[in-house]
């Protein structure tokens, strides 16, 4: 059986240039040039779509999670980028979680899992 490995995510937007710049500032500040944003080997492609609304009306349906080794450093980077935090950072049984939204209303999380999770 073949295991399918995710390699990229296509994020549709009515304002792709602005959304791409937000993602670059928040998640890949050292990225240069056009094209997909390389997020550690996972590519984020942001394109104009006519079949989506300006704001995601069901943002909890799918949440893009970023697993980090240094939660404090990731949180500091996101604060510097001015992200909209939806909830205060929370310690849960499996690790530490921070939930925020992009300008289109999509939810994202940073997660630092505990060693036994």
Beta strands, then each sheet from edge to edge (+ up, - down):
strand 1: 8-13
strand 2: 37-39
strand 3: 42-48
strand 4: 63-67
strand 5: 84-85
strand 6: 90-92
strand 7: 95-101
strand 8: 107-113
sheet 1: 1+ 3+ 2-
sheet 2: 4+ 8+ 7- 5+
sheet 3: 4+ 8+ 7- 6+
end
